[in-house]
Amino acid sequence: MLTDQNYPVLLYTNNRSRINDKWVLHTAAMQNIITSFPADSSVKNFSDPYDIGPYENDHALFQQAFLQIVTETVFDYPVVSFTEKTFKPIVNKRPFVMLGAPGSIDRIQSLGFKTFNKFWSEDYDNIQDPEQRLLAVVDIVDNISSMSINELQDLCISMEDVLNYNFNHYVNNFKNNELKKLEQMCIENLKSRYD
């Protein structure tokens, strides 16, 4: 692992991807963020006003944080791609920021989901430079981290419409439509083999 004295390099791309491994170099700003977290810090929970129902996968874990940072499989790559990571905060009714390829927020919106541009800037989604995109997300997280538990509760309640909409859209529309598309693709692929 590359290190610079006391600070390990934080992120690198998957070496199985089509792009070369690239280290996301840490800057003074990133070093400051890393060292600003006390070693004994803990996450404080608050009462969640939502009933998740049958989609309780990792529910307890998700209830320990206000914001989910979706770290998608591809980050420094020209094509947007989603995995289950994107949909976990949606089914757990949590706000999220995305560390994915540029255009990820636009793509999730095109699939019918709402995002959180009423609550913080999502301009990071258009930043092509991966380090600058990461630092823009860090700024959002840093701002949210400075809020009190009461402020976070109020913010969560003010997001209720978006969180419920995304959950309902996933359960009632997206999930079934995507599974049907996948099923149809599988049938088409297998059909030629058995005709």
C-alpha positions in Angstrom: 0.0 0.0 0.0 1.3 3.4 -0.9 1.8 5.7 2.1 2.9 9.2 2.7 4.5 9.2 6.2 1.4 8.6 8.4 -1.4 8.7 5.9 -2.4 5.7 3.8 -3.8 6.2 0.4 -7.6 5.9 0.7 -9.1 4.7 -2.6 -8.0 3.0 -5.8 -9.9 1.6 -8.7 -10.6 -2.1 -9.0 -7.7 -3.7 -10.8 -10.2 -5.9 -12.6 -11.8 -2.9 -14.4 -10.9 -1.9 -17.9 -9.0 1.1 -16.8 -5.6 1.2 -15.2 -5.3 1.3 -11.5 -5.3 4.9 -10.3 -4.6 6.0 -6.8 -6.8 8.9 -5.6 -4.0 11.0 -4.2 -4.7 12.5 -0.8 -4.3 16.2 -0.5 -3.8 18.4 2.5 -7.6 18.8 2.7 -8.1 15.0 2.7 -5.4 14.6 5.4 -7.2 17.2 7.5 -10.5 15.3 7.2 -8.8 12.0 8.2 -7.1 13.4 11.2 -10.1 15.4 12.4 -12.1 12.3 13.4 -11.4 11.5 17.0 -10.3 7.9 17.6 -13.1 7.4 20.1 -15.9 9.0 18.0 -19.2 7.1 17.8 -22.3 7.5 15.8 -25.4 8.7 17.6 -28.8 7.4 16.4 -32.1 9.1 16.5 -35.6 7.7 16.2 -36.6 7.0 12.6 -40.2 8.1 11.8 -40.4 5.5 9.0 -41.6 1.9 8.9 -39.5 0.1 6.4 -41.7 -3.0 6.3 -40.3 -6.1 4.6 -37.2 -4.4 3.2 -35.2 -4.5 6.4 -32.0 -5.7 4.8 -29.3 -4.0 6.9 -32.0 -1.9 8.5 -30.3 -1.6 11.9 -27.0 -0.6 10.3 -28.7 2.0 8.1 -30.5 3.5 11.1 -27.2 4.4 12.7 -26.4 7.1 10.2 -28.3 10.0 8.6 -26.5 10.0 5.3 -25.4 7.1 3.1 -22.3 7.6 0.9 -22.9 5.3 -2.0 -19.5 4.1 -3.3 -20.4 2.6 -6.6 -18.1 0.0 -8.2 -17.0 2.5 -10.9 -15.8 6.0 -10.0 -13.1 7.0 -12.5 -14.9 5.6 -15.5 -16.8 7.2 -18.4 -19.9 5.0 -18.1 -22.5 5.2 -15.3 -23.2 1.8 -13.7 -25.4 0.9 -10.7 -25.3 -2.0 -8.4 -27.2 -2.9 -5.3 -25.2 -0.3 -3.4 -27.2 2.5 -5.0 -30.5 1.0 -4.0 -29.8 0.1 -0.4 -30.3 3.7 0.9 -33.5 3.9 -1.2 -35.1 0.8 0.3 -34.0 2.0 3.8 -35.4 5.5 3.3 -32.1 7.3 3.7 -30.6 10.3 1.9 -27.5 9.6 -0.1 -24.6 11.1 -2.1 -23.0 9.1 -4.8 -19.3 8.4 -5.4 -19.8 7.0 -8.9 -19.0 7.9 -12.5 -19.9 11.5 -13.6 -23.6 11.7 -14.4 -24.7 9.1 -11.8 -27.2 11.5 -10.2 -28.6 12.5 -13.6 -29.0 8.8 -14.5 -30.7 7.8 -11.3 -33.1 10.8 -11.9 -33.8 9.5 -15.4 -34.9 6.2 -13.9 -37.6 8.1 -12.0 -36.0 8.6 -8.7 -35.7 11.9 -6.8 -32.4 13.1 -5.4 -31.5 15.7 -2.8 -30.7 18.8 -4.8 -33.2 20.8 -2.6 -31.0 20.0 0.4 -27.4 20.3 -0.9 -25.7 20.9 -4.2 -25.4 18.0 -6.5 -23.1 19.8 -8.9 -20.4 17.2 -7.9 -22.1 14.8 -10.3 -20.8 16.9 -13.3 -17.2 17.1 -12.1 -15.0 15.0 -14.5 -11.8 15.1 -12.4 -12.2 12.2 -9.9 -10.3 13.8 -7.1 -12.3 17.1 -7.4 -15.5 15.1 -7.5 -14.5 13.2 -4.3 -13.6 16.4 -2.5 -16.9 18.0 -3.5 -18.7 15.1 -1.9 -16.4 15.4 1.2 -17.6 19.0 1.5 -21.2 17.9 1.6 -20.4 15.2 4.2 -18.4 17.7 6.2 -21.3 20.1 6.2 -23.8 17.5 7.3 -21.4 16.2 10.0 -21.3 19.6 11.6 -25.1 19.5 12.2 -26.6 18.6 15.5 -28.7 15.5 16.0 -31.8 17.8 16.2 -30.9 19.5 12.9 -30.4 16.1 11.3 -33.8 14.9 12.6 -35.5 18.0 11.2 -33.7 17.6 7.9 -34.7 13.9 7.7 -38.3 14.8 8.4 -38.2 17.6 5.7 -37.0 14.9 3.3 -39.9 12.6 4.1 -41.6 13.1 0.7 -38.5 12.3 -1.3 -37.6 9.3 0.8 -41.1 7.8 0.7 -41.4 8.5 -3.0 -38.1 6.8 -3.8 -39.0 3.8 -1.7 -42.4 3.4 -3.3 -41.0 4.0 -6.8 -38.5 1.2 -6.2 -41.0 -1.3 -4.7 -43.9 -0.6 -7.0 -42.3 0.3 -10.3 -38.6 0.0 -10.7 -37.9 -3.3 -9.0 -40.6 -5.2 -11.0 -39.8 -3.5 -14.3 -36.0 -4.1 -14.0 -36.6 -7.8 -13.1 -38.9 -8.2 -16.1 -36.3 -6.7 -18.4 -33.6 -9.0 -16.9 -36.0 -12.0 -17.3 -36.7 -11.1 -20.9 -33.0 -10.7 -21.7 -32.3 -14.1 -20.2 -35.1 -15.7 -22.3 -33.8 -14.0 -25.5 -30.3 -15.2 -24.8 -31.3 -18.7 -24.0 -33.9 -18.9 -26.8 -31.3 -18.9 -29.6 -29.5 -21.8 -27.9 -32.6 -24.0 -27.8 -34.4 -23.1 -31.0 
